[in-house]
Amino acid sequence: VYGEDQDVKLAIESFYQFIGVPSRHGGKKRHAKVDQYERFGHKTHTDKIYSGTVLSFQASNGTKVSICHGDITKQNVDVIVNAANNTLNHGGGVAGAIVNAGGIGIQNESNDIMTGRRYKPLKVGDVVYTNAGRLPCQYVIHVVGPQWKDRNTYSVEHMLYTCCHKTLTMASSDLKAKSVAVTAIGT
């Protein structure tokens, strides 16, 4: 998981709740089967998290999950995930950074996808992929995440779960990826 300071902090708190480790803020405990986890020292200065891995664990099936703070466009993985808008216009934020680093071909492929859809907007949970251009990865998966405003928490969490499931299914099944870097989705 890659993101801004607040996104990384939220991911850490969620991770602690998921594996049943009390968080710094006394969050609820939930349990998951995790063989080991490692909390990297929070390199904090006025609560700012610096680049690098801040939390990592390995599940019983061997899957390694890490929460990191850094530039997703520089990750040497098979696939990176972009939290896209419903028209695949990658003009700003992380999407803009991905196009700036990877090249205009990513936006052109996204435009072709929208043309093929007759410009019908994507729905929350829809996933598509493009080649990665000059990025060190092979593909970029674009997923439309939920908006937190004006929705109940359960509904948004369910939509977010669907987004993550569809994204990882596309990465592993369709693209045969062994490593995936995911930015914050639906923040």
LOZA-178471 format. One record per atom (N, C-alpha, C): x, y, z; residue in one letter. Coordinates in steps of 0.2 Angstrom, whole numbers, plus 5000, padded with zeros to 4 digits. Atoms other than C-alpha are relative to their C-alpha. Layout:
BEGIN
    xx    yy    zz  aa
     X     Y     Z   A
...
END
This chain:
BEGIN
    xx    yy    zz  aa
  5004  4994  5000   V
  5000  5000  5000   V
  5005  5006  5000   V
  4996  4994  5000   Y
  5007  5017  4995   Y
  4995  5006  5001   Y
  5005  4994  5000   G
  5000  5034  4999   G
  5003  5005  5004   G
  4998  4995  4996   E
  5002  5050  5008   E
  5000  4998  5008   E
  4999  5002  4993   D
  5005  5051  5027   D
  4994  4998  5003   D
  5006  5002  4997   Q
  4987  5050  5032   Q
  4997  4994  4997   Q
  5002  5006  5003   D
  4983  5036  5020   D
  5004  4994  5003   D
  4996  5005  4997   V
  4998  5026  5027   V
  4998  4999  5007   V
  5002  5001  4993   K
  4993  5029  5045   K
  4994  4996  5001   K
  5006  5004  5000   L
  4976  5023  5041   L
  5001  4993  4999   L
  4999  5006  5002   A
  4982  5008  5033   A
  5004  4996  5006   A
  4997  5003  4994   I
  4993  5004  5048   I
  4995  4998  5005   I
  5005  5001  4995   E
  4979  5006  5060   E
  4995  4994  4998   E
  5004  5005  5003   S
  4968  4995  5049   S
  5003  4993  5000   S
  4997  5006  5000   F
  4981  4982  5048   F
  5001  4997  5007   F
  5000  5002  4993   Y
  4983  4981  5067   Y
  4994  4997  5002   Y
  5007  5002  4999   Q
  4964  4979  5068   Q
  4999  4993  4997   Q
  5002  5006  5004   F
  4964  4965  5055   F
  5004  4994  5003   F
  4996  5006  4997   I
  4978  4954  5063   I
  4999  5000  5008   I
  5001  5001  4993   G
  4972  4957  5081   G
  5005  5003  5004   G
  4995  4997  4996   V
  4986  4968  5087   V
  4997  5007  5002   V
  5003  4993  4998   P
  4980  4983  5098   P
  5004  5006  4996   P
  4997  4994  5003   S
  4983  4999  5089   S
  5003  5005  5005   S
  4998  4994  4995   R
  4991  5015  5096   R
  4994  5003  5003   R
  5006  4997  4998   H
  4974  5021  5098   H
  4995  4996  5003   H
  5005  5005  4997   G
  4966  5006  5106   G
  4994  4998  4996   G
  5006  5002  5005   G
  4956  5001  5090   G
  4998  4993  5002   G
  5003  5007  4999   K
  4945  4985  5090   K
  5005  4995  4998   K
  4996  5006  5002   K
  4954  4968  5089   K
  4996  4996  4995   K
  5003  5005  5004   R
  4950  4957  5074   R
  5006  4995  4999   R
  4994  5005  5000   H
  4960  4941  5071   H
  5000  4997  4993   H
  4999  5003  5006   A
  4967  4934  5055   A
  5006  4995  5001   A
  4995  5004  4999   K
  4979  4920  5052   K
  5006  5003  4997   K
  4994  4997  5002   V
  4996  4928  5050   V
  5006  4997  5004   V
  4994  5003  4997   D
  5012  4919  5053   D
  5005  5004  5004   D
  4996  4995  4997   Q
  5022  4934  5057   Q
  4999  5007  4998   Q
  5000  4993  5002   Y
  5022  4952  5057   Y
  5006  5004  5003   Y
  4994  4996  4997   E
  5035  4965  5059   E
  4998  5008  4999   E
  5001  4993  5000   R
  5033  4983  5064   R
  5006  5004  4999   R
  4994  4996  5001   F
  5046  4994  5057   F
  5000  5007  5004   F
  5000  4994  4996   G
  5051  5009  5068   G
  4997  5005  4997   G
  5003  4994  5003   H
  5040  5024  5065   H
  5006  5005  5000   H
  4995  4995  5001   K
  5053  5036  5058   K
  4996  5007  5000   K
  5005  4994  5000   T
  5042  5051  5064   T
  5004  5006  5002   T
  4998  4993  4998   H
  5046  5069  5066   H
  4993  5004  4999   H
  5006  4996  5000   T
  5030  5079  5070   T
  4995  4996  4996   T
  5005  5005  5003   D
  5020  5063  5064   D
  5001  4999  4993   D
  4999  5001  5007   K
  5027  5063  5047   K
  5004  4993  4999   K
  4997  5006  5001   I
  5031  5046  5040   I
  5004  5001  4993   I
  4996  5000  5006   Y
  5046  5045  5028   Y
  5000  4994  4996   Y
  5000  5006  5005   S
  5049  5034  5013   S
  5002  4994  5003   S
  4997  5006  4998   G
  5051  5016  5016   G
  4994  4995  5002   G
  5005  5005  4997   T
  5042  5000  5023   T
  4999  5002  5007   T
  5002  4999  4993   V
  5033  5004  5039   V
  4997  4994  5004   V
  5003  5006  4997   L
  5024  4988  5042   L
  5000  4994  4995   L
  4999  5005  5005   S
  5026  4971  5034   S
  4997  4993  5004   S
  5001  5007  4997   F
  5019  4953  5037   F
  4999  4995  4994   F
  5000  5006  5004   Q
  5019  4936  5029   Q
  4994  4996  5002   Q
  5005  5004  4998   A
  5003  4926  5028   A
  5002  4993  4999   A
  4999  5007  5000   S
  5002  4907  5030   S
  5001  4997  4993   S
  4999  5002  5007   N
  5001  4905  5011   N
  5006  5002  4997   N
  4993  4997  5003   G
  5018  4914  5009   G
  4999  5007  4997   G
  5001  4994  5003   T
  5010  4930  5003   T
  5003  5006  5005   T
  4997  4995  4996   K
  5020  4945  5009   K
  4996  5007  4999   K
  5004  4994  5001   V
  5010  4961  5012   V
  5004  5006  5004   V
  4997  4994  4997   S
  5019  4978  5016   S
  4996  5006  4999   S
  5003  4993  5000   I
  5013  4995  5020   I
  5006  5005  4999   I
  4994  4996  5001   C
  5025  5008  5013   C
  4998  5007  4999   C
  5001  4993  5001   H
  5027  5026  5011   H
  5005  5002  4994   H
  4996  4999  5005   G
  5034  5031  4994   G
  4997  5002  4994   G
  5003  4998  5006   D
  5032  5035  4976   D
  4999  4993  4996   D
  5002  5006  5004   I
  5022  5021  4967   I
  5003  5000  4993   I
  4997  5000  5007   T
  5029  5026  4950   T
  5007  4997  5000   T
  4993  5002  5000   K
  5046  5020  4956   K
  5001  4993  5002   K
  5000  5006  4997   Q
  5041  5003  4962   Q
  5002  4994  4995   Q
  4998  5005  5004   N
  5050  4988  4954   N
  4995  4994  5001   N
  5005  5005  4999   V
  5034  4977  4954   V
  4997  4998  4993   V
  5003  5002  5006   D
  5024  4968  4940   D
  4994  5005  4998   D
  5006  4996  5001   V
  5009  4979  4942   V
  4999  5005  5005   V
  5002  4994  4995   I
  5004  4996  4950   I
  4993  5001  4999   I
  5007  4998  5000   V
  4987  5001  4954   V
  4998  5007  5001   V
  5002  4993  5000   N
  4979  5018  4950   N
  4993  5000  5003   N
  5007  4999  4998   A
  4964  5024  4960   A
  4997  5005  4994   A
  5003  4996  5006   A
  4955  5031  4944   A
  4994  5003  5001   A
  5006  4997  5000   N
  4941  5042  4941   N
  4996  4996  4995   N
  5004  5004  5004   N
  4926  5035  4931   N
  5000  5001  4993   N
  4999  4999  5008   T
  4931  5042  4914   T
  5008  4999  4998   T
  4993  5002  5001   L
  4950  5037  4916   L
  5004  5006  4997   L
  4996  4994  5001   N
  4956  5055  4914   N
  5005  5001  5005   N
  4995  5000  4995   H
  4972  5055  4923   H
  5004  5006  5000   H
  4997  4994  5000   G
  4975  5073  4925   G
  5004  5002  5006   G
  4996  4998  4994   G
  4981  5075  4943   G
  5001  4995  5005   G
  4998  5005  4995   G
  4986  5067  4959   G
  5004  4994  4998   G
  4996  5006  5002   V
  4993  5049  4958   V
  4999  4998  4993   V
  5001  5002  5007   A
  4985  5046  4941   A
  5004  5005  4996   A
  4996  4995  5004   G
  4993  5062  4934   G
  5008  4998  5001   G
  4993  5002  4999   A
  5010  5056  4942   A
  5002  4994  4996   A
  4999  5006  5004   I
  5008  5039  4934   I
  5001  5002  4992   I
  5000  4998  5007   V
  5005  5047  4917   V
  5007  5004  4998   V
  4994  4996  5001   N
  5019  5059  4919   N
  5007  4996  5000   N
  4994  5005  4999   A
  5032  5045  4924   A
  5000  4995  4994   A
  5001  5006  5005   G
  5025  5032  4912   G
  4999  5002  4993   G
  5001  4997  5007   G
  5021  5043  4897   G
  4993  5000  4998   G
  5007  4998  5003   I
  5006  5049  4887   I
  4997  4993  4997   I
  5003  5006  5003   G
  5003  5031  4880   G
  4995  4997  5005   G
  5004  5002  4995   I
  4995  5027  4897   I
  4993  5003  4999   I
  5006  4996  5001   Q
  4982  5041  4894   Q
  4997  4998  4994   Q
  5003  5002  5006   N
  4980  5036  4876   N
  4997  4993  5000   N
  5004  5006  5000   E
  4976  5018  4880   E
  4994  5000  5004   E
  5006  4999  4996   S
  4964  5024  4893   S
  4995  5003  4996   S
  5004  4997  5005   N
  4956  5035  4880   N
  4997  4995  4995   N
  5002  5005  5004   D
  4955  5020  4869   D
  4994  4995  5003   D
  5005  5004  4996   I
  4946  5010  4883   I
  4993  5003  5000   I
  5007  4996  4999   M
  4933  5024  4885   M
  4997  5000  4993   M
  5003  5000  5007   T
  4931  5025  4866   T
  4996  4993  4999   T
  5003  5007  5001   G
  4927  5006  4866   G
  4994  4999  5004   G
  5006  5000  4995   R
  4914  5009  4880   R
  4995  5005  4997   R
  5004  4994  5002   R
  4907  5023  4870   R
  4999  5005  5005   R
  4999  4995  4994   Y
  4912  5035  4884   Y
  4995  4999  5005   Y
  5005  5002  4994   K
  4900  5026  4896   K
  5005  5000  5006   K
  4996  5000  4994   P
  4908  5030  4913   P
  5001  4993  5004   P
  4999  5006  4996   L
  4915  5016  4923   L
  4996  5001  5007   L
  5004  5000  4994   K
  4906  5011  4939   K
  5005  4998  5006   K
  4995  5002  4994   V
  4914  5009  4957   V
  5001  4993  4999   V
  4998  5007  5000   G
  4923  4993  4957   G
  5002  4997  4993   G
  4998  5002  5007   D
  4926  4992  4938   D
  5008  5001  5000   D
  4993  5000  5001   V
  4944  4988  4934   V
  5002  4999  4993   V
  4997  5001  5006   V
  4954  4990  4918   V
  5008  5000  5000   V
  4993  4999  5000   Y
  4972  4989  4913   Y
  5003  5003  4994   Y
  4996  4997  5006   T
  4985  4998  4902   T
  5007  4997  5001   T
  4993  5001  4999   N
  5003  4995  4898   N
  5003  5005  5004   N
  4997  4995  4995   A
  5015  5004  4909   A
  5005  5005  4997   A
  4996  4995  5004   G
  5025  5014  4896   G
  5007  5000  5003   G
  4994  4999  4998   R
  5041  5020  4904   R
  5001  4998  5008   R
  5000  5002  4993   L
  5037  5014  4922   L
  5004  4993  5001   L
  4997  5006  4999   P
  5047  5000  4929   P
  4996  4993  5001   P
  5004  5005  5000   C
  5032  4989  4930   C
  4997  4998  4993   C
  5002  5002  5006   Q
  5023  4980  4916   Q
  4993  5003  4998   Q
  5007  4998  5001   Y
  5005  4985  4918   Y
  4998  5005  5006   Y
  5004  4996  4995   V
  4994  4998  4927   V
  4993  4998  5000   V
  5007  5001  4999   I
  4978  4993  4934   I
  4996  5006  5002   I
  5004  4994  4998   H
  4965  5007  4935   H
  4993  4997  5003   H
  5006  5002  4996   V
  4951  5004  4948   V
  4996  5007  5002   V
  5004  4994  4997   V
  4937  5016  4952   V
  4997  4998  5007   V
  5002  5001  4993   G
  4935  5017  4971   G
  4994  5004  5002   G
  5005  4997  4998   P
  4921  5022  4981   P
  5001  5007  5003   P
  5000  4993  4997   Q
  4918  5040  4988   Q
  4997  4999  5007   Q
  5002  5001  4993   W
  4917  5040  5007   W
  4994  5005  5002   W
  5005  4996  4998   K
  4906  5055  5008   K
  4993  4998  4998   K
  5007  5001  5002   D
  4887  5053  5008   D
  4998  4992  5000   D
  5001  5007  5000   R
  4888  5034  5011   R
  5001  4997  5007   R
  4999  5003  4993   N
  4886  5023  5026   N
  5007  4996  5000   N
  4994  5003  4999   T
  4902  5015  5032   T
  5000  4992  4997   T
  5000  5006  5003   Y
  4897  4997  5028   Y
  5000  4999  4993   Y
  5001  5000  5008   S
  4892  5001  5010   S
  5007  5001  4997   S
  4993  4998  5003   V
  4909  5009  5007   V
  5005  4995  5001   V
  4995  5005  4999   E
  4919  4996  5015   E
  4999  4994  4996   E
  5001  5005  5004   H
  4910  4983  5005   H
  5002  5001  4993   H
  4998  4998  5007   M
  4913  4992  4989   M
  5008  5000  4999   M
  4993  5000  5000   L
  4931  4995  4994   L
  5003  4993  4999   L
  4998  5007  5000   Y
  4933  4976  4997   Y
  4999  4997  4993   Y
  5002  5002  5007   T
  4925  4973  4980   T
  5006  5002  4995   T
  4995  4997  5004   C
  4938  4985  4972   C
  5006  4996  5001   C
  4993  5004  4999   C
  4953  4976  4980   C
  4999  4993  4997   C
  5001  5007  5002   H
  4946  4959  4976   H
  5001  5000  4992   H
  5000  5000  5007   K
  4943  4963  4958   K
  5007  5002  4997   K
  4994  4998  5002   T
  4960  4972  4956   T
  5005  4994  5001   T
  4995  5005  4999   L
  4970  4958  4964   L
  4999  4993  4996   L
  5001  5005  5004   T
  4961  4945  4954   T
  5002  5001  4993   T
  4997  4998  5006   M
  4965  4954  4938   M
  5007  4999  4999   M
  4993  5000  5000   A
  4983  4956  4943   A
  5003  4993  5000   A
  4998  5007  5000   S
  4985  4937  4947   S
  4998  4996  4995   S
  5002  5004  5005   S
  4974  4929  4935   S
  5001  5002  4993   S
  5000  4997  5007   D
  4973  4940  4920   D
  5007  5002  4998   D
  4993  4997  5001   L
  4991  4948  4921   L
  5005  4995  5002   L
  4995  5005  4997   K
  5000  4933  4930   K
  5005  5004  5004   K
  4995  4996  4996   A
  5008  4946  4941   A
  5001  4996  5007   A
  4998  5003  4994   K
  5018  4940  4956   K
  5001  5006  5005   K
  4999  4995  4995   S
  5020  4957  4964   S
  4996  5006  4998   S
  5004  4994  5001   V
  5008  4972  4965   V
  5001  5005  5005   V
  5000  4995  4996   A
  5009  4989  4972   A
  4994  5004  4999   A
  5006  4997  5000   V
  4993  4997  4977   V
  5000  5007  5004   V
  5000  4994  4997   T
  4990  5015  4981   T
  4993  5001  5004   T
  5006  5000  4997   A
  4976  5021  4992   A
  4994  5001  4996   A
  5006  5000  5005   I
  4959  5018  4984   I
  4994  5003  5004   I
  5007  4997  4997   G
  4943  5028  4988   G
  5001  5004  5006   G
  4999  4996  4994   T
  4951  5040  5000   T
  4996  5007  4999   T
END
